[in-house]
């Protein structure tokens, strides 16, 4: 526990005194909750510790059966939410638990109807009266969708489907181009032939899951296709595959619809057209004059749930080939055979290096389009309304770490995240992007309906807070009723597929609701503490692919470094291009996370291959010359760029790395076991570490003076000393998990 402003460590006694004082302050006033607490003035600033303000209170995901709600009941439920000590609610149209969707009347009471707007207006107005806020979800359920487009519109979510036909060497194919292997979804009536290719089979490139192809044999036959027919004779020698590629709508609808009439269609998340479809619908149908005014008074965020763009083919957008050439510098078309998918699986491969690197470039381009045309554009639009933009930016093979730096409030989830590094990935983007909040869709457990205890919930969240989480959105609060719903109200996710669903149905009809003010008060104080000051983290772990929700941790630090006190976050290449990526006093982003060292390992999503973008290597050289320590793990002698290398690019990368590795603040180690030695050699220690000291039993002998004592060795948390960085000895057994230190 170092005070980063003075460099002085707190003594154990001082820490205990501070904790006792906080406990006394908390006990001197009622816990947050109830009418008096909801209306009490904060003690200081945004809220005192005993009674934190609404901005730091936990929030509730509020399940509505679309617009089949009574404005008077909506006002009552806002009162219940405020009285229980919550800071607000997120309105979401979901009804997975209702099998007969016709009882919801999507034409009269669907998402986006006047009935829906009346409910939203009542919620915002009552929230303004009660001093809480309301979050508005971007569409019904998820992913983002509107009822003003059809699956055939270019603004709708797209896919690229492939077809193949085998052609023996010397034989002629004379007939239709191959039909798509994956059939179109309901409502998809149009398709566009993008290209026709031929490639010879190559057993040398065949793997257990993928059919090998010879990249040198690639032949573009698109110009020979007339309509949807082609005549082509394969060259002698070997067997060939004739490929066709069809662009079409994927036909995806938001979860568990219909939510509107006509049924909403998911928008293209990689194009300006898809984003315009969302904003145009809101401007025309949802943002009435009264709602606009109320958003300014009680609106908090525009929220988007996890990006689950599901397709039996390949995620696509009409301008992707042109955008790929502009951003990556080469033509995507010759590599389509190894990019296409069937039911989320690739089926064909060139040589391993080419295949891996081209796939990296494809998904990097998709990520660029996603961030620029969807996330950044929607954030700008939300700001124009007086809202911040909160989203769960994962679900595809895109750089969610970078997205977290774009969003006002990145969010993770307790249901899908597999370990704490999934949170640390988003936290790295948040802190490098200069954001404050990392939110969590919390308390959702598979099969957890009607059996989730507050104890289980709090145990789950404790680790997430240690990983940088500092806002909780409880999943979820049940609207009072819906067709067929009984006790305890409209539970949106149970029953689910005929069985017990996920997420407890919280609300005033739930027996443990009387304890909720205590829990809400506790969470409020956690949030207040975790949002105070600046996040300070020891290590930035560089990740070549900025995925999260993977459960893939960081080499050495996750399994060994954390028990020793090291704190870490994950960063990706675009974060090093942000304005915050400067060095002062040996720290990266000194005004933010102030990382002491950047740790670079091989690509954990590509067999630990040692890859690094050339531009990133140059940036790292600049940063270490400014005093930033770097530790590289692995054999970087044959390092490559992560995408398909242009002429001489790998050689230029290796030349930069040679300069980089010669710098005095850089260490390269061969194995994970060598990482602690490299850190010590650089004079680096965690802000919080463990030290062994004797723990003695009562003395034996007389009472006048001790004659003998028996001592055991105990591991005790102690602050680091900046004077002697190599003097600490660490216990081989795990110590307490260190939390990110936040300073004012």
N, C-alpha and C positions, 0 to 999 in steps of 0.2 A: 504494500500500500504506500507508494511514494506520492508525495505532493509534488507534481510535475513542475510547479511554479518555483519551488525553492530547492528541490532536490533532497529535502530532508525526509527521512522515513518516520512514520508514526510508530510509537512504541505500542506493544500489545496492550498495556494498561490504558493508553490514550484511546485506542480503538474501542476497548470495552467501555470506557467512560462515555464516549460519544454514543455508542449503542444504547447505554442505559439512559442517557439524556433523551434520546429519541423515543425510547419506550415510555418514559415518563410523560413526554409531550403528547404522545399518542393516547396514553391512558387518561390524561387530564380532560379530554373532551370526548363526546360520544363518537362512535365510529361513523364514518360517512354513510349516509343513508337516511331515509325518512324525510318527512316534509321539511323539518327544520334544517337538516343538513343540506338538502338540495338547494335551499334558498339562502344559506348562510354566506356571508361575505368571506372571501379568502383572507387568510391571515397576512400574507405578504406576497407580492408579485403575482404570478399566475395561480398561487394557492399555497397555503401553509402545509406543513407535513401532516398535521393532524386532519386537516380538511382540504385536500387538494382540489383545485378548480376543475371544471368540467372538461377542459382541454386534455387533461391527463387521466381522466377516468376511463375504465374499460368501456367497450362498446358492445352492442348486440347485433347479430345478424337476425333480421326480423322477417320471418317467413310470411308472405302474403299469397293467398290463392288467386294470383293475378289481381284483377280489379274488383273481385267479388268481396268487397269490404264496405263497412258502414263508417262514414266519417266520424260519427259520434263515438263509435268503438275505437277508432284510431286515436282519437284524442284521449280516451281513457287509458289506452295502452301507453301512450307517451307519458302520461302521468305515472303509471306504474313503473316504467323504465327509469324515469327521473327519481321517483321516491325510493327506488332500490339502490340508488347511488351510481347509476351508469351515466356516462357523458353523452350518449346518443345511440342511434340505431342506424343500421344499413338496411334499406328496403330492398327486398329481392323477391321477384315473382318465380316461385318454384312450387311444384306439386307432384313430385315423384310418387307420393303415397296414394294419390287418387287414380284408380284404374280407369274409371269411366270419365274421361276428360270432357265429355259432352255436358256434364252437369255444371261445368264452370261457365258455359256460355261465352266463348271467346269473342263473339261479335258484340255482345252487349257489355261484358265485364272483363274483356281481355286486357293484356298489357297495352298501354298507349291509348285506350279508349277514354271518353270523358269520365267514366266511372273511376278509372285508374287515376286520372288527373285530380279528381275530387279527393280521393284518399291521400294523394301526395300533398295536396294543398293543406288538408287538415293536419297532416303530420308536421309539415314545416311550420304552420302557424302555431300549433300547440307547443312545438319544440322551442320556438322563439319566446313564448310566454314562460316556459319553464327553465330557460337558460341552458338547454341542451341543443344538440345539433343532429342533422339527418344527412346520411350519405345516400346518394342516388346511384343505382346500378345501371350500367350502360345499356343493358337490354334485358329481356326476359331470360332467366336462368343463365346459361353460357353455352357457347361463345357469343360474342357480340353479333346481334342480328336485328333486322328490321323487316316489317311486313310489306314494304314498298318495292321490293325487288323479287325476282324469281330466280331459280337456280341457273337459268340460261343467261341472265344479265352479266355483263363484264364486271359489275361491282360485287357480284356474289363470289363466295369462296370457290377457288379453282383447283383442278387437279390435272396432272399429266398421266394418261394411261397409255401403256404400250401394248403392242401385239407382236408376235413373232411367227415366222414360218421357216421351216428347215428347207434348205436347198442344197443338194449334193453338188460337188464340184463338176462343172460341165453341163449341169442340168439347167433348165429354163423355168422360171416362174412366170406364168402368163395368166393374170387374173386379178382379183381384188387385192389390195394391200391387206396385210393381216388385220383382223378385227381385234379390238382391245381384249386383253386377257380378263380384266376386271369389268364386269357389267356396270352400266350406269345406274345411279340411284334413282328412286322415284322422282318424277318431275323434271328430270334432265332430258331434254329433247334435242339439243343442238350439240354439235361437236365440230372441231376444226383440226384438220390434218396439219400438224406442225412440220414433220419431216419424215423421210424414209431413208433408212441406212441399211447397209449390208456389212457384216463382219464375220471373218472366219473363226471357227472354233479352235481353241488352243488348250490341249490337255495340260500343258505346263502351268497354266494359270488357274486351273480348276481347283477349287477348295471343297471342303465337305459340304458347304452350303451354297456355293456359287459356281456357275458354269464359266470356265475360262474362255477368254476371247483374245485374239491377236490384235493389238492396237494398230500395228503397221498395215493391217489389211482393211482398215476402215474405209468404206466407200459411201459417199453421199449420193443417193439416188433421188433426192427430192424433185429435181427438175424433170426426171423421167416419168414421174407419176402424173397421169392424166385423170383428173377427177379423183376417183378412189381406186384406180386400176394401175397396174404396172406390168411391163414385160422386161425381164432381166435374166441374163444368163450368167451363172456363177463361173468364175475362173476355175480351171482344172486344178486339182490338188487340194484335198481337204474338204470338209463340210462347212456350210455357211448358214448363218441365220439372217433372215430378212426382218428388219425392225420397222414398225410404224409407231408414231407417237401422236396421240390425240389429246388436244386441250378441250376441256369441258368443265362445267360446274360440277362440284363434288356432291351437290344436293344436300349438304348438311343443314340440319335444323337445330335450333337451340334445344337443350336437354328437356325431355319429358313434355313436349308440346302436345297439342297446339296451345300457344299462349295468346294468339291473336287471330283475326280473320281479315284477310287471308293469313295463313300460317307464316310466321317470320322465317326469313332465310339468312343464314350466316353470311357475313360480308367478307370480302377479300381483305385480309389483314396486311397484305404486302403492297397495296396500291393506294394512290390518292383517291381513286374512284370508290373503293370500299369505305374509306374514312368519310368521304363526302356523303355517302348514303346514310351513315349514322348521324352526322351533324345535321343534314337536311331534314331528316325525320324529326329529330328533337326540336329544331327551330320551327317546324311547321305544325307539329302535333302535341308536343309535350311542354314546351316553354311558353305557357300562357303568360299574359302580363302579370297576373297575380303570383304565379309560380316564380317568375323571374325575380320579382321583388322579394319574395320570401326566401329565395336562395341566398340573397345578399344578407339576410338577417339570421338565417338558421341553417344554411347549407354548409356542409363540411367538405366532402370529397365526392368526385365522380369515381365509381368503383368498377373494376373489370376483373372477373374471376379468372381462374387458370385457363391458359390458352390451349384448349383441347381441340385442335383442328384435325379431326379424324377423317381419314380417307383410305380406301382400299388401293389407291395408286400412289402418286407422288404429289406433295404440296407444290402449288404452282401459281404463277400470275402471268398475265399476257406479256408484260414487258420484261420478263426475267432474262431472256437471252441477251437483249440489248443492254440491260443493266449489268449483267455478268461481264460482258465484254468491256464496258466502261469502267467497272470497278476492279476487275481482275486482270484485264489487259490481254485476254485471249478468248477464242471462240469456245463456247460451251458445247456446241453441237457434236463434235467428234467424241465427246465423253458421255453423251446421254445414255449409251448402253449400260454403263456401270453406275449411273445415277438413279435410273428408274427403279420403282419398287412395286411390290405386290403384297398387300396386307402388311405394310410397314417393314417388309424385308427386301433387301437388295437381292438380285438373282444372278447377276453377271459381274465378271471382274476382268480387268487387265492385270498386268503385273502388280504386285502388292503396293509398291511405293506410289506408282501412278494413281492407282485406284484410291488409296487413302488420301493422297494430297488433293486430288480433284474433288472428292467428296467434301473435304474440308472447305475448299473454295466455294463449292455450291452452297453449303449451309452458312458460310460466312456472308455470302451475298444475300441469302434469304434474311439473315439476321440484320444486315444493314438496312434492307428495305423495311423490315418489321419495325426497327427502331425509328427510322426517319419518317416513314409515311403513316405509321399507325401511332406509336407511343408518343413521339415528339409532337406530332400534329394534334393529337387529342389532348395532350397536356396544354398546349397553347390555347386550344378552344375552351377547355374547362376553365382556364384562368380568366378568359373573357367573360365568363358567367359569374365569377367570384368563387369558384370551386378549386380545390386541389385535385390532383389525379392520383388515385391509389389503384394498384393493380398487382396481380400475381403473374409475373412475366416469364413463366416457364411452361413446359409441356411439349416444346419442340427442341430440335438440336440447334438452338440459337444462344447468343451470348446474353444470358439473363443478368450476369454481373454488370455488363455495360448498361442494360436497360434499367437496372436499379439506380444508376447514376442519373438517368433521365427523369424517372418518376419522382413526383413529390413525396409519395409514400409507397415504397416497395413493400410487398407482403408475401409471407410464406404461409405454411399450414401445418398443423399438427397431424393431420390425417395422412398426408402424402410424403412429408419429409422423413428421411430415413436415418439421418444422424445430425449432429449439431453443425457439421460443416455445410450442410444445405442452407442453414441460416447464415453462417459466416460468409458464404458466397455473396448473398444479397447485402450483408452488412458492409462488405468491402466496397461495393458499388455505391451504397448510401453514403459512406463516409468520404470517399474520394469525390463524390458528386456534390458534397457540401450539404447534404440533406440531414435531417435530424431523426426521423422516425423509421423504424422497421417494425411493421405490423405483422400480426399472425391471426389467421382463421383458426381459432383455438377450440379445443374440446370436442372435436369430431373423432369418434372411434368407430371402426367397423364393428357392427353388432352391438354398439354401445347404447342404443336407445333404452331408456328406463332402467339402466343398471350402472350409469356413470356416477361416481361419487365426487364430491368436491375434493376429497383427498387425492383421488387419482388425477383429477384435473390439475391440481396444484403441483403434484409431483412431475407431471409432464412439462408444465410451463417453467419450472425452476431451471432446468437445463437450457431451455431456449433463451431465458433471460441472460444466462451466463454467456451465451453465444452472441449477444448483442441485440436481441429482441427487446423492444420497449413500448409496444402497444398491443393490446389484446382485444380481439373481436370475438366474443363468445358465440359459438354456433350451437343452438340458436334459440330465439324467442318465438313462441308460437302465437300467431293470431288466434283469437278466441274460438273461431269455428269455421267450418267449411262443409260442403255436402259430404255426408258419410263420416265426418270426424266426430269422435267421442272424447273422453278424457284423454289427455289434459288439454285439448284444443287441437289446432291444426298443426300436427307434426309432419313437416314436409317430407321427411325421409324415412318414415316408418309407418306402415309396413313398406318394405322395399324388396321388390322382386319376390314377393310372397313370404318373406321372412322378416326377422327383426332388422331394422335399418341401422343407420349410424346417426349419432348426435342425440344428446338428451333434449327433451322438449321442455325447455325452461319457461317459467311464467308463474303467475300468481296461483294457478291451480296445481302446481307441483309442490308436494309437501315440504321440500327443503328450501322453498323460496324465502321462507322467513329468515334463513341464514344468509341470504344473498347480500344484504347490506354489509355484513362483516367481510365477506369475500371481496365485494366491490371496493370496500375501503382499503383492504390489504393490497389489491392490485393497483389501486390508484397511487398508493404510496410507493410501490415498486416502480411504477411508470415515472412518477415524479423524480425519484432518485436516479433512474436510468436515463432520463432525458436531460438531466442537469449537466451543464458544462459541455466539454468536448470528449469524444471517445479517444482513448489512447491505447494503441495496440502495439505489441512487440514486433510482429512479423507479418509481412505481406507475402503470401504464397502465390506465385505467378501461375496462372492456369491458361494453357494454350487455347482451350475451348471453355467458354464461360458458362458451362451448364450448371444447373442446380437440380434439386430433387432427384439426385442420383445415389446418395449414400457413399460416394467416393470421397475419401478424405485426403489429407495432405501427407506426403511421405515424411516420416519420423515425427512431425509435430503433432499430428492427431493422436497417435497411439502412445508416444513417448514424451513429447514436449509438454503437452497439457498437464499431466500429473506433476511435472517439475515446475510448473508455474508459467510457462510460455503461453502467451495469448497470440492468436493469429487470425487473420482474415484472408479471403481469396480475392485476387484481382486478375483482370485480363488486360490484353494489350491496349484497347482504347482508353483505359483509365490513365495510362501513362502519358496520354496526349491532352489530358484535362488541365485547366489552369492551376489546379491544386498540386500538380505533380512537380513540385520544386523541392529543393533540398536546403535545409538550414540546420546547422549544428549536427550534421550527420543523420538528420531525420527526413524521411520522405513525407510530403504533405504536412509540414510542421504546424500549420493552422488547423489541421484536421486530425486524422488518426496518428500522425507522427510516428510512422513505422521506423524501427531501428535498423531493419535489414529486410532485403527482398530475397526470398528463397525461390530458386528456379530449378525445377526438375523436369524430367521427360513428360510427354503428353500421356497422362494416365488414361485417356480414352482412345489411345492409338498405340498400345503396346509399349508405353514409356519411351517412345521414340524421341530423341533429343532434337526438338524443333523450336525455332524462334523466328518471328518475322524480322526481316533485315532492318526495317525502320525501328522496331522495338529494341534490337541489339544496339543500334546507334544511340537511341535514347538512353539505354542503360549505361552505355559508356559515358555519356554526358553527365548522367546523374552520379555515377561513382567518382568521376573526376571532381564533382562538387562535394564529395565526402560521404556518399551513401554506401554502406557496406552491402555486398552481394555474396550469396552462397549458391553455387551451382552443384547439383547432384547428378552424377552419371558421367558417361564418356561422350564428351562433346567434340571429339576430334573430327568426326564426320557429320557434324550438325547440318541440318537442312532447314529450309523455310517450311512452314507447315502446309502451304499450298503448293501447287505445281510451279516449280522453279522456272523463271525465265532464263535466258542465256547468261551464264556466269553468276547468277544470283546466289547460288550456294557457296561458290568460291568467295564472293564478296562478304557473305555472312561469316564464313570461317576466318577471314582476314580481320573483321571487326572483333570477333570473339578472341582472336589472338591478342589484339590490343587490350581488350577488356580484361582478360585473365592475367595480364601483366600489371594491372593496377594494384596499388598497395592495399586497397580495401575490398579485394575480391578473393574468394577462396573457392576451389573446385575440389569436391570429394567424390570418391568412387562409390561409396556405400552409405546407407542410412546410418550405420553405426558410427560413421566418421563426422556426422553433422555436429554433435556437441563439441568436439574438439575444434572444429572450424569456428564455431561461435565464440568459444573461449579465446581462441587465437586472435580474433578480432576485438576482443575486450568487451564482448556483449553478454549481458545477463538479463533475465526477465525482470520486469518491474516488481513481480511478486515471486518469491522462490521459497524453497524449504531448506532448513538447516537442522542438522542433528544436534541435540543437546541432552545432557543426562536428566533422567527423571528418577528421583531417589525415594526409597521407602523410608518410613519413620526409623530413627536410629534405635539401636538396641543397647543395653547396658544400663547405666544409671540415668537419673533425670537431671542431674546437675549439668552434665555436658555429654555430648554425643561421643560415643566410642567407635562405633562402626555404622555404616549405612550400606544399603544395597541399591545400586543404580541401574536402571534400564535406559535404553536410548529411545527418545521420542522424536518424532518429526513435528516441528512447530513452524507455522507460517511466520516469515520475517521479511521485512522490507529489504530490497537490494541496497547495497552500498555502492556508490559511484566511484569511490576511491580505489577499491581493490577488486576489479571485476573477476579475478580468477581465484578468489579466496573461498568461495562458497563450495561446500560439499553437499551433494544431494543424495537423498535416500533412494535406493533402488526400488523401493516399494512406492506405489502411487500416493501422493500427498493430496491435499485438498485441491479441487478444481479452481483455478484462478478465474476471476471475472474481469472483464475489461474495466480499467480504471478510468473514471470520469472526473474531470477537474473543472472548476468554475473559471 
